[in-house]
């Protein structure tokens, strides 16, 4: 077998990996307790948001023209409407882990890594060495493209191949193109929200409050070229890490929560990989048979240490 094992908390209703249609991956909707397709839009709803999600992943066996001529490894597009007014600065996007990193960054390297990542990502908050590591960022800083369409305006197709372009004038304030003479692009938008977030966290009242309005439709576009979901690895520049090993077999998260609503989810998905499960020696088959059910929501699975 694989030697010593660790356990991963797997959703009780998640099907066995051998039945996943998007192997080696499984997109899990935590808010609605179901498997969702990769590469196709899916409708979803949470207490704060109603909309649809598209997840694209670059793989050797799926020909997706979206990735032609692009270095990107994946793309997430979330589009929909908030059910109530929500302050942009209250929303956090990213990953929170329940266990310490199995392989923590060396003490001499971690400050360099943290300084590099926070400089490249305005508003980033991270801690990879605590018992519950996290990498979180205000949603206004984290998203690559953010589009606002007011009631009656035609919204873009989330399956479009072309690049999305920021459309944030409806926020008003520093985003008012008529007032400031030009539209705000992604880089400036991230800096505006990072600066506003620092003041907000310090208790200073913003001159202009940026909110998500229920009457508008919002499109959030995320993508990157450092996290390879198919291989389940992440390139940190100087080193490439195996996500299954480093994170104690916790899945990649696609998550946005509201601090003002007791950390309720705007959207909350996980991307599982077969690397997170123990493979039966010699059989090439994954199974749930014989696994102990630990509680109502999850099952215990053995995950290999390599």
C-alpha positions in Angstrom: 0.0 0.0 0.0 1.1 3.6 0.5 2.4 3.5 4.1 1.0 5.8 6.8 -2.4 7.3 6.0 -4.2 10.5 6.9 -7.9 11.2 6.8 -9.9 13.6 4.6 -13.4 14.7 5.5 -15.4 13.9 2.4 -19.0 15.0 2.0 -21.2 12.0 2.9 -23.3 12.3 -0.4 -20.3 12.7 -2.7 -20.1 9.7 -5.1 -17.1 7.5 -5.3 -14.3 8.9 -7.5 -14.7 6.0 -9.9 -18.1 7.4 -10.9 -16.9 11.0 -11.4 -17.8 12.2 -14.9 -15.0 14.8 -14.9 -12.2 12.6 -13.6 -9.7 13.2 -12.1 -11.8 16.1 -10.8 -15.1 16.6 -9.0 -16.8 20.0 -8.6 -18.7 19.9 -5.3 -21.4 22.5 -4.4 -21.2 22.7 -0.6 -24.2 25.0 -0.3 -26.5 22.6 -2.1 -24.7 19.3 -1.4 -24.3 18.1 -5.0 -21.9 17.4 -7.8 -21.7 20.0 -10.6 -20.4 19.6 -14.1 -17.0 21.1 -15.2 -17.0 23.0 -18.5 -20.8 23.7 -18.4 -22.8 26.5 -16.6 -24.7 25.4 -13.5 -27.4 27.3 -11.6 -26.9 27.7 -7.9 -28.4 29.6 -5.0 -27.2 30.5 -1.5 -28.8 32.7 1.3 -27.1 35.8 -0.2 -26.9 35.1 -3.9 -28.7 33.5 -6.9 -26.8 32.9 -10.1 -24.7 30.5 -12.2 -21.2 29.2 -12.3 -18.9 28.1 -15.0 -15.6 26.3 -14.2 -13.1 25.6 -17.0 -10.0 23.4 -16.4 -7.2 22.9 -18.9 -6.6 19.2 -19.4 -4.8 17.1 -21.9 -7.9 15.2 -23.0 -10.5 18.1 -23.3 -10.3 20.4 -26.2 -11.5 23.8 -24.9 -10.8 26.7 -27.3 -10.9 29.1 -24.4 -7.3 28.0 -23.5 -5.9 28.4 -27.0 -3.1 31.0 -27.0 -3.5 31.5 -23.2 -1.2 30.3 -20.4 -4.2 30.0 -18.0 -4.8 26.7 -16.3 -8.4 27.4 -15.2 -11.2 29.9 -15.3 -14.1 30.4 -12.9 -17.0 32.7 -13.9 -19.8 33.5 -11.4 -22.7 35.6 -12.5 -25.9 36.6 -10.8 -27.7 38.8 -8.3 -27.4 39.5 -4.6 -30.6 39.0 -2.6 -29.9 42.0 -0.5 -27.5 45.0 -0.4 -24.0 43.8 0.6 -21.0 46.0 1.3 -18.1 45.0 -1.1 -15.6 45.4 1.7 -17.4 42.7 3.8 -16.8 40.0 1.3 -13.8 37.7 1.4 -12.6 35.3 -1.3 -10.1 32.5 -1.0 -9.2 29.4 1.0 -9.4 28.4 4.6 -8.0 25.1 5.8 -9.0 23.1 8.9 -5.6 21.5 9.4 -2.1 22.8 9.6 0.0 22.6 6.4 1.8 19.2 6.3 4.8 20.8 4.8 5.1 24.4 6.1 7.3 26.9 4.2 10.8 27.2 5.7 11.1 30.0 8.3 13.7 31.8 6.2 11.7 31.6 3.0 8.2 32.3 4.3 8.6 36.1 4.9 10.0 36.4 1.4 7.1 34.4 -0.1 4.5 36.4 1.9 6.0 39.8 0.9 6.1 38.8 -2.8 2.5 37.5 -2.8 1.1 40.5 -0.9 2.9 42.9 -3.1 1.5 41.2 -6.2 -2.0 40.9 -4.8 -3.4 44.1 -3.2 -5.3 43.4 0.0 -4.1 39.8 0.4 -4.1 38.3 3.9 -2.4 35.0 4.4 -1.0 32.7 7.1 0.4 29.4 6.0 2.1 28.4 9.3 -0.8 28.5 11.8 -3.0 25.6 12.8 -5.7 26.8 10.5 -3.9 28.3 7.5 -5.7 30.7 5.1 -5.2 32.8 2.0 -8.0 35.4 1.8 -8.6 38.6 -0.1 -11.4 41.1 -0.4 -13.5 40.1 -3.4 -13.0 43.5 -5.1 -9.2 42.9 -5.1 -9.2 39.2 -5.8 -11.3 39.0 -9.0 -9.6 39.4 -12.3 -12.6 41.1 -14.0 -15.7 42.5 -12.4 -18.7 43.6 -14.4 -21.8 45.3 -13.3 -24.9 45.4 -15.5 -27.9 47.5 -14.2 -31.5 46.4 -14.6 -32.5 46.1 -18.2 -29.0 45.9 -19.6 -27.8 42.9 -21.6 -25.4 40.7 -19.6 -22.6 38.8 -21.2 -22.6 35.1 -21.9 -20.4 33.4 -19.3 -19.3 30.9 -21.9 -17.8 33.5 -24.2 -14.3 32.8 -25.3 -13.3 36.4 -25.6 -11.8 38.3 -22.6 -14.1 40.0 -20.3 -13.5 43.7 -19.5 -14.1 45.5 -16.2 -17.4 47.4 -16.1 -17.6 49.0 -12.6 -18.9 52.5 -13.2 -22.2 51.7 -11.4 -20.2 51.6 -8.1 -19.9 55.4 -8.3 -17.3 57.3 -6.3 -13.8 56.7 -7.7 -15.4 54.4 -10.3 -17.4 57.2 -11.9 -15.9 57.5 -15.4 -17.7 60.7 -16.2 -16.4 62.4 -13.1 -12.8 61.2 -13.4 -12.5 61.2 -17.1 -11.8 57.5 -17.8 -13.0 54.1 -16.9 -11.3 52.2 -14.1 -9.4 49.1 -15.1 -8.6 46.0 -13.0 -5.3 47.2 -11.6 -6.7 50.5 -10.4 -9.9 48.8 -9.1 -7.9 46.4 -6.9 -5.9 49.3 -5.5 -9.0 51.3 -4.7 -10.6 48.4 -2.8 -7.3 47.5 -1.1 -7.0 51.1 0.2 -10.7 51.3 1.2 -10.4 48.0 3.0 -7.4 49.2 5.1 -9.4 52.2 6.2 -12.5 50.1 6.8 -10.7 47.6 9.0 -9.2 50.5 11.0 -12.7 51.8 11.7 -12.6 54.8 9.3 -15.7 55.6 7.5 -15.4 55.6 3.7 -16.3 58.8 1.9 -18.3 56.6 -0.6 -19.7 53.2 0.3 -19.3 50.6 -2.3 -22.1 48.1 -2.3 -23.5 45.2 -4.4 -27.1 46.1 -5.2 -29.9 43.5 -5.6 -31.2 45.1 -8.7 -27.9 44.7 -10.6 -26.3 41.6 -12.2 -22.7 41.0 -11.3 -20.1 38.9 -13.2 -17.0 37.8 -11.4 -14.2 36.3 -13.6 -11.3 34.5 -12.0 -8.4 32.8 -13.7 -4.7 32.1 -13.3 -1.8 30.1 -14.6 0.0 29.0 -11.4 -2.5 26.5 -10.0 -2.8 23.4 -12.3 -6.0 21.7 -11.1 -5.5 18.7 -13.5 -2.2 17.9 -11.9 -3.3 19.3 -8.5 -0.1 21.3 -8.2 0.7 25.0 -7.6 3.7 26.8 -8.9 5.1 29.3 -6.4 7.9 30.5 -8.6 10.9 28.9 -6.9 9.1 25.6 -6.2 6.0 23.6 -7.4 4.0 22.0 -4.6 1.6 19.0 -4.6 -1.6 20.4 -3.2 -2.9 17.0 -2.0 0.2 16.5 0.2 0.8 20.0 1.5 -2.8 20.6 2.5 -3.4 17.3 4.3 -5.8 16.3 1.5 -8.1 19.3 1.8 -9.7 20.3 -1.5 -9.2 23.5 -3.5 -11.9 26.0 -2.6 -13.9 28.4 -4.7 -15.4 30.4 -1.9 -16.8 33.9 -1.1 -18.1 34.6 2.4 -19.7 37.7 4.0 -18.2 38.9 7.3 -21.3 41.0 8.0 -23.6 38.0 7.6 -21.9 35.6 10.1 -19.7 34.2 7.3 -22.6 33.1 5.2 -21.6 32.1 1.6 -22.2 34.1 -1.5 -20.8 31.0 -3.3 -19.0 27.9 -1.8 -17.6 25.2 -4.0 -14.8 22.7 -3.7 -12.7 21.0 -6.4 -11.7 17.5 -5.4 -9.1 15.4 -7.1 -8.6 11.6 -7.1 -5.2 12.3 -5.6 -7.0 13.1 -2.4 -8.2 9.5 -2.1 -6.4 6.2 -1.5 -6.2 4.0 -4.6 -6.7 0.3 -4.1 -3.4 -1.4 -4.8 -3.3 -3.0 -8.2 -7.0 -2.5 -8.9 -7.1 0.9 -10.5 -10.5 1.3 -8.9 -11.6 3.8 -6.3 -14.3 2.8 -3.8 -16.2 3.9 -0.8 -16.9 0.3 0.4 -15.9 -0.5 3.9 -15.2 3.1 4.9 -16.3 4.3 8.3 -18.9 7.0 8.4 -17.7 9.5 11.0 -20.8 11.8 11.2 -23.9 12.9 9.3 -22.1 15.1 6.9 -18.8 13.3 6.1 -17.1 10.0 5.6 -13.5 9.1 6.6 -11.3 8.3 3.6 -7.7 7.1 3.8 -5.4 9.4 1.8 -1.9 8.3 0.9 1.3 9.9 2.2 4.0 9.8 -0.4 
